[in-house]
Amino acid sequence: MEPTNQNKMAEEETPAHFDELMAFLDAESYDEKLEILHRMQYDLTNSFIETMAMSVDVVIPEGDIDERCRQLKNCLEAKKKYESSRFR
């Protein structure tokens, strides 16, 4: 008996740090996003960085994972600085 697609999906394990990625996507402030990025910095993958970057409308060029993480952090800090001051 073949397992159904639903059973296959239930059997598949969610990726490591999936909950942190979801928390990053749901975070309402750049401070929260920066905190989550900091917690995940040693466990990031290129896929996670791309997803996080897309969620805040930035593009992080391909390259070393540590450099990409630093670039994402810099983008978040700039957005925090300039976008939060627009609403004052």
C-alpha positions in Angstrom: 0.0 0.0 0.0 1.5 3.3 -1.1 1.5 6.1 1.5 -0.6 9.2 0.5 1.0 12.6 -0.1 -0.4 13.7 3.2 1.3 10.8 5.0 4.6 11.5 3.2 4.4 15.2 4.3 3.7 14.2 7.9 6.7 11.8 7.8 9.1 14.4 6.5 11.0 16.3 9.1 11.0 20.1 9.2 14.4 21.6 8.5 16.5 22.5 11.5 15.7 26.1 12.7 12.5 26.2 10.7 10.8 27.7 13.7 13.4 30.5 14.0 12.9 31.2 10.3 9.2 31.5 10.7 9.7 33.8 13.7 11.9 36.0 11.6 9.3 36.2 8.9 6.6 37.0 11.5 8.6 39.5 13.4 7.1 43.0 13.4 10.2 45.0 14.0 13.7 45.1 12.7 15.0 44.8 16.2 13.2 41.4 16.5 14.5 40.3 13.0 18.1 41.3 14.0 17.8 39.4 17.3 16.6 36.2 15.5 19.3 36.6 12.8 21.9 36.9 15.6 20.6 33.7 17.2 20.7 31.8 13.9 24.0 33.2 12.5 26.0 30.0 13.0 23.2 27.8 11.6 22.2 29.8 8.5 22.0 28.3 5.1 22.0 30.1 1.7 18.4 29.2 1.4 17.5 30.8 4.8 19.4 34.0 3.9 17.6 34.2 0.5 14.2 33.8 2.2 15.0 36.3 4.9 16.3 38.8 2.4 13.3 38.4 0.1 11.0 39.0 3.1 12.5 42.5 3.6 12.8 43.3 -0.1 16.6 43.1 -0.4 18.9 41.0 -2.5 22.1 39.5 -1.0 24.6 38.5 -3.6 26.0 35.0 -3.8 29.2 34.4 -1.8 30.6 33.3 1.5 27.8 32.5 4.0 29.4 34.6 6.7 29.6 37.6 4.3 26.0 37.1 3.2 24.9 37.1 6.9 26.8 40.3 7.6 25.3 42.0 4.5 21.8 40.9 5.6 22.5 42.3 9.1 23.7 45.6 7.6 20.6 45.9 5.5 18.3 45.2 8.5 20.2 47.8 10.5 19.8 50.4 7.7 16.1 49.7 7.3 15.7 49.9 11.1 17.4 53.3 11.1 15.8 54.9 8.1 12.3 53.3 8.0 11.6 53.7 11.7 12.6 57.4 11.6 10.1 58.1 8.7 7.2 57.5 11.1 8.2 59.9 13.8 
